[in-house]
Amino acid sequence: MKDVVIIDVPVRETLITQKSDLYGKGKVLISEPEINIVSDEELMNALANRVDFVGNVIYRGEANAGTLNDSASWRIRKITVDGDSDVTTEFADGSAEYKFVWNDRVTYNYK
């Protein structure tokens, strides 16, 4: 269950607060409220995010809010955790540009 409250505050900033509760398997996890102050400019530049876990690999995609998964407008990175818990981050075709298709994330070469 998530409660999100958006309140306008002076100096043209927006206060976002969220408290989430997660119930499952006889355990209750309650996170404390998170408070972030986000400017109007940051809201206008908001990114959509996608995360896909495949074994020891995490694919993370970012695009402008509202971008479709089959649009060539995503920046995609591949995060690999090896057996020694070392983490490597690589970008699709070695590029941090927003020009990739999220649905094709596993087909790219990462460098």
PEQUI-V16425 format. One record per pair of residues at least 24 apart in sequence whose C-alpha atoms are under 8 Angstrom apart, sorted by the first residue. I is the first residue (numbers start at 1). J is the second residue. D is the distance in whole Angstrom. If there is no record, write none. Layout:
BEGIN
i=I j=J d=D
i=I j=J d=D
END
This chain:
BEGIN
i=12 j=39 d=7
i=12 j=40 d=7
i=13 j=37 d=7
i=13 j=38 d=6
i=13 j=39 d=5
i=13 j=40 d=6
i=14 j=38 d=5
i=14 j=39 d=6
i=14 j=40 d=7
i=56 j=80 d=6
i=56 j=81 d=5
i=56 j=82 d=7
i=57 j=81 d=7
i=59 j=105 d=7
i=61 j=102 d=7
i=62 j=98 d=8
i=63 j=98 d=7
i=69 j=101 d=6
i=69 j=102 d=5
i=69 j=103 d=6
i=70 j=101 d=5
i=70 j=102 d=6
i=70 j=103 d=6
i=71 j=100 d=7
i=71 j=101 d=5
i=71 j=102 d=7
i=72 j=98 d=7
i=72 j=99 d=5
i=72 j=100 d=4
i=72 j=101 d=4
i=72 j=102 d=8
i=73 j=98 d=5
i=73 j=99 d=4
i=73 j=100 d=5
i=73 j=101 d=6
i=74 j=98 d=5
i=74 j=99 d=5
i=74 j=100 d=5
i=74 j=101 d=6
i=74 j=102 d=6
i=75 j=99 d=6
i=75 j=100 d=6
i=76 j=100 d=7
i=76 j=102 d=7
i=76 j=105 d=7
i=77 j=110 d=8
i=78 j=110 d=7
END
